[in-house]
Amino acid sequence: MGKKVLADFHHSEFGVCGAASVCIPTRDEAATIGRIVDAVLPEVDQVVVVDAGSADGTARIAAEHGAEVHDESELVPEMGPVLGKGDAMWRSLTVLTGDVVCFVDGDSDDFGPHFVRGLIGPLLADPAIQYVKGFYRRPFNGAPEGGGRVTELTARPLLGLFYPELAACRQPLAGEIAARRSLLEALPWTTGYGAEIGQLIDVYRKVGIDAMAQVDLDVRRNRHQPLAALGPMASEVAAAVAARLHREGRLDSAPPIVERPPIGSARWGRSRPPAGRSTSTTSA
């Protein structure tokens, strides 16, 4: 019997979505958020922008284009300050209404409706699929590919070593995902830049590779982080993987919880509990 791998699709295989909620976490995305909301709004029942106090009018622009807008700090305020993107996504579950939930990033230059069609399509077409990850080519410095440096140098090598069934996941750090709400509510959520890879591993452990898929979204263009910012990001990704290896008994001690100022307010090594359970802060 051959090794099981992620099911692969192309976005062109799917049409209008309909019954789903889309969440767009944002921080100073005024240049792109209007076009993204315009592309998503006709496709689904609900479009929610969860904004991290943007100073450039992102929230106002999103609302003018028809999105439902929430300041991330006003969602589940009893949990204290928002600890990064993963925390904002976790909090968004309190206002997302669909049984199918999709997350897309707010900084894509060439965003089109095929993003949400491709992500949500497999879930609507096959009841056995519970989680879908997007992948794409990322142009870099004029070359057709080469973006995603933390993905290629940290995330994928770690998956290949410790979670070989996930090694075929082409963009483990992609912010473009769709899943059944019941699954997302059953998972812990890493709060910082380890959110995506932590979730990928947690989904794999909970439902198995047969319930997962990835979808080719062609090309995604976005601004790239400077090299100085990539080290802290890679550290958070590695810490999220190490925490799960510790939980599984494959690593003697979990990584420490420390502050990483270059990441802003995010506290790496932290997680939020499954949304279907009590909201007490836990460590990942």
C-alpha positions as CSV (number, residue, x, y, z in Angstrom):
1,M,0.0,0.0,0.0
2,G,1.4,3.4,-1.0
3,K,1.9,6.3,1.4
4,K,-1.2,8.5,1.8
5,V,-0.8,12.0,0.6
6,L,-2.9,15.2,0.5
7,A,-5.6,15.2,-2.1
8,D,-4.8,17.8,-4.8
9,F,-7.2,20.1,-6.6
10,H,-7.1,23.1,-8.9
11,H,-9.3,26.1,-8.2
12,S,-10.8,25.8,-11.7
13,E,-12.7,22.6,-10.7
14,F,-15.1,24.6,-8.5
15,G,-17.8,27.3,-9.0
16,V,-19.6,29.8,-6.8
17,C,-19.5,28.9,-3.1
18,G,-22.7,30.1,-1.4
19,A,-23.1,28.8,2.1
20,A,-19.9,29.8,3.9
21,S,-18.3,32.5,5.9
22,V,-15.0,34.2,4.9
23,C,-12.7,36.0,7.4
24,I,-10.0,38.4,6.4
25,P,-7.6,39.3,9.2
26,T,-6.0,42.7,8.5
27,R,-3.4,45.1,9.6
28,D,-2.8,48.2,7.5
29,E,-4.0,46.7,4.2
30,A,-5.8,49.8,2.7
31,A,-4.1,49.3,-0.7
32,T,-5.6,45.8,-1.2
33,I,-8.6,45.2,1.1
34,G,-11.3,46.9,-1.1
35,R,-10.5,44.7,-4.1
36,I,-10.4,41.6,-2.0
37,V,-13.8,42.3,-0.4
38,D,-15.3,43.1,-3.8
39,A,-14.0,39.7,-5.1
40,V,-15.3,37.7,-2.1
41,L,-18.6,39.3,-1.4
42,P,-20.6,37.8,-4.3
43,E,-19.3,34.3,-3.5
44,V,-20.4,33.6,0.0
45,D,-23.0,34.5,2.7
46,Q,-20.8,36.4,5.0
47,V,-17.5,38.4,4.7
48,V,-15.9,39.5,8.0
49,V,-12.8,41.7,8.3
50,V,-11.1,41.4,11.7
51,D,-8.8,44.4,11.9
52,A,-5.8,44.9,14.2
53,G,-6.3,48.6,14.8
54,S,-5.1,49.7,11.3
55,A,-4.0,53.3,11.1
56,D,-4.4,53.6,7.3
57,G,-8.2,53.3,7.1
58,T,-8.4,49.6,6.3
59,A,-11.5,49.0,8.5
60,R,-13.3,52.0,7.0
61,I,-12.5,50.9,3.4
62,A,-13.6,47.3,4.1
63,A,-16.9,48.5,5.5
64,E,-17.5,50.8,2.6
65,H,-17.1,47.8,0.3
66,G,-19.7,45.8,2.2
67,A,-17.7,43.7,4.7
68,E,-18.8,43.2,8.3
69,V,-15.9,44.7,10.2
70,H,-14.8,44.0,13.8
71,D,-11.8,45.4,15.7
72,E,-10.0,42.3,16.9
73,S,-9.6,43.8,20.5
74,E,-13.4,43.9,20.8
75,L,-13.8,40.1,20.2
76,V,-13.6,38.0,23.4
77,P,-12.1,40.9,25.4
78,E,-12.1,38.9,28.6
79,M,-9.1,37.0,27.2
80,G,-7.0,40.2,27.3
81,P,-4.7,41.6,24.6
82,V,-4.7,40.0,21.2
83,L,-1.6,37.9,20.8
84,G,-1.1,38.0,17.1
85,K,-2.8,36.8,13.9
86,G,-3.7,33.3,15.2
87,D,-5.4,34.8,18.2
88,A,-7.4,37.1,16.0
89,M,-8.5,34.2,13.8
90,W,-9.5,32.2,16.9
91,R,-11.6,35.2,18.2
92,S,-13.3,35.5,14.8
93,L,-15.1,32.3,15.3
94,T,-17.4,34.1,17.7
95,V,-18.8,36.2,14.8
96,L,-18.5,33.8,11.9
97,T,-21.9,32.1,11.3
98,G,-21.3,29.6,8.6
99,D,-20.8,25.8,9.0
100,V,-17.9,26.2,6.5
101,V,-15.3,28.8,7.4
102,C,-12.6,30.2,5.1
103,F,-9.7,32.5,6.0
104,V,-7.8,34.5,3.4
105,D,-5.0,37.1,3.9
106,G,-5.7,40.8,3.2
107,D,-2.5,41.8,1.4
108,S,-2.8,39.9,-1.9
109,D,-2.4,42.1,-5.0
110,D,-3.9,39.8,-7.6
111,F,-6.7,38.4,-5.5
112,G,-9.7,37.0,-7.3
113,P,-12.9,35.0,-6.5
114,H,-11.1,31.8,-7.5
115,F,-9.3,32.0,-4.1
116,V,-12.5,31.3,-2.1
117,R,-14.0,29.1,-4.8
118,G,-11.0,26.9,-4.7
119,L,-10.7,26.7,-1.0
120,I,-14.4,26.1,-0.2
121,G,-15.2,24.0,-3.2
122,P,-13.7,20.6,-1.9
123,L,-15.7,21.0,1.3
124,L,-18.9,21.5,-0.5
125,A,-18.2,18.7,-3.0
126,D,-17.0,16.0,-0.7
127,P,-18.4,15.5,2.9
128,A,-15.4,13.5,3.8
129,I,-13.0,16.5,3.4
130,Q,-12.8,18.6,6.5
131,Y,-9.8,20.9,5.9
132,V,-8.4,22.6,2.8
133,K,-5.1,24.4,2.4
134,G,-4.3,26.8,-0.5
135,F,-1.0,26.8,-2.3
136,Y,0.4,29.0,-5.1
137,R,3.5,30.4,-6.7
138,R,5.0,33.4,-5.1
139,P,7.0,35.8,-7.3
140,F,10.1,37.3,-5.7
141,N,12.4,40.1,-6.9
142,G,11.2,39.8,-10.5
143,A,11.5,36.0,-10.6
144,P,8.3,33.9,-11.1
145,E,9.0,32.0,-7.9
146,G,11.2,32.4,-4.8
147,G,8.9,33.9,-2.2
148,G,8.1,32.0,0.9
149,R,11.6,31.8,2.4
150,V,10.5,30.7,5.9
151,T,8.3,28.0,4.2
152,E,11.2,26.5,2.2
153,L,13.9,26.9,4.8
154,T,12.0,26.1,8.0
155,A,8.5,24.8,7.7
156,R,8.8,22.2,5.0
157,P,12.0,20.7,6.2
158,L,10.5,20.3,9.7
159,L,7.4,18.6,8.3
160,G,9.6,16.3,6.1
161,L,11.5,15.2,9.1
162,F,8.8,14.8,11.7
163,Y,5.5,14.6,9.8
164,P,6.4,13.0,6.5
165,E,2.7,12.6,5.4
166,L,2.5,16.4,5.5
167,A,5.7,16.9,3.5
168,A,3.7,17.2,0.3
169,C,1.9,20.3,1.7
170,R,3.3,22.9,-0.6
171,Q,2.4,26.0,1.5
172,P,2.1,24.9,5.1
173,L,2.3,28.6,6.2
174,A,-0.4,29.8,3.9
175,G,-3.1,32.0,5.5
176,E,-5.6,30.7,2.9
177,I,-7.5,27.8,4.5
178,A,-11.1,26.6,4.6
179,A,-12.5,24.1,7.1
180,R,-15.7,22.8,8.7
181,R,-16.5,25.0,11.7
182,S,-16.9,21.9,13.9
183,L,-13.3,21.0,13.3
184,L,-12.0,24.5,13.9
185,E,-13.9,24.7,17.2
186,A,-12.3,21.4,18.4
187,L,-8.7,22.6,17.9
188,P,-6.3,24.8,20.0
189,W,-5.1,27.8,18.2
190,T,-1.4,29.0,18.3
191,T,-1.5,32.8,18.7
192,G,1.5,34.1,16.7
193,Y,3.2,33.2,13.4
194,G,3.2,29.5,14.3
195,A,-0.6,29.5,13.9
196,E,-0.7,28.0,10.4
197,I,1.8,25.1,10.9
198,G,0.5,24.4,14.3
199,Q,-3.1,24.1,13.0
200,L,-1.9,21.9,10.1
201,I,-0.3,19.4,12.4
202,D,-3.3,19.5,14.9
203,V,-5.7,18.9,12.0
204,Y,-3.6,16.0,10.8
205,R,-3.6,14.4,14.2
206,K,-7.3,14.9,14.7
207,V,-8.8,13.9,11.4
208,G,-6.0,12.2,9.4
209,I,-4.6,12.9,5.9
210,D,-7.7,11.4,4.2
211,A,-9.8,14.3,5.4
212,M,-7.4,17.0,4.2
213,A,-6.8,18.6,0.8
214,Q,-4.8,21.3,-0.9
215,V,-5.9,23.5,-3.8
216,D,-3.7,25.2,-6.4
217,L,-4.6,28.9,-6.5
218,D,-2.1,29.7,-9.2
219,V,-0.1,32.9,-8.2
220,R,-0.2,35.0,-5.1
221,R,1.5,38.4,-5.0
222,N,2.1,40.2,-1.8
223,R,4.7,42.3,-0.1
224,H,7.7,40.4,1.3
225,Q,9.1,40.8,4.8
226,P,12.7,42.0,5.1
227,L,15.3,39.4,6.0
228,A,15.6,40.8,9.6
229,A,12.0,39.9,10.2
230,L,12.3,36.3,9.0
231,G,14.4,35.0,11.9
232,P,11.8,35.6,14.6
233,M,9.1,34.2,12.2
234,A,11.1,31.1,11.7
235,S,11.6,30.8,15.4
236,E,7.8,30.8,16.0
237,V,7.3,28.2,13.3
238,A,9.9,25.9,14.8
239,A,8.6,26.5,18.3
240,A,5.1,25.4,17.2
241,V,6.4,22.2,15.8
242,A,8.6,21.5,18.8
243,A,5.6,22.0,21.1
244,R,3.7,19.4,19.3
245,L,6.6,17.0,19.3
246,H,6.8,17.5,23.1
247,R,3.0,16.8,23.4
248,E,3.4,13.6,21.4
249,G,6.3,12.4,23.6
250,R,8.9,12.8,20.9
251,L,10.8,15.8,22.5
252,D,11.9,15.8,26.1
253,S,11.0,19.4,26.9
254,A,8.7,22.0,25.3
255,P,10.3,25.3,24.0
256,P,10.1,28.2,26.5
257,I,7.6,31.0,26.2
258,V,9.5,34.2,25.4
259,E,8.8,37.6,24.0
260,R,10.0,38.3,20.5
261,P,9.7,42.1,20.1
262,P,10.2,42.2,16.3
263,I,6.9,40.3,15.9
264,G,5.0,43.1,17.7
265,S,2.5,42.0,20.3
266,A,2.4,38.3,19.5
267,R,3.7,36.0,22.2
268,W,5.1,32.9,20.7
269,G,4.5,29.6,22.4
270,R,1.0,30.6,23.5
271,S,-2.2,29.1,22.3
272,R,-6.0,29.5,22.8
273,P,-8.1,26.6,23.8
274,P,-10.6,24.9,21.5
275,A,-13.4,27.4,20.9
276,G,-16.0,24.8,21.9
277,R,-14.6,24.7,25.4
278,S,-13.8,27.2,28.2
279,T,-11.7,30.2,27.2
280,S,-8.8,29.9,29.5
281,T,-5.3,30.6,28.1
282,T,-3.2,27.5,27.6
283,S,0.4,27.0,26.5
284,A,1.0,25.2,23.3
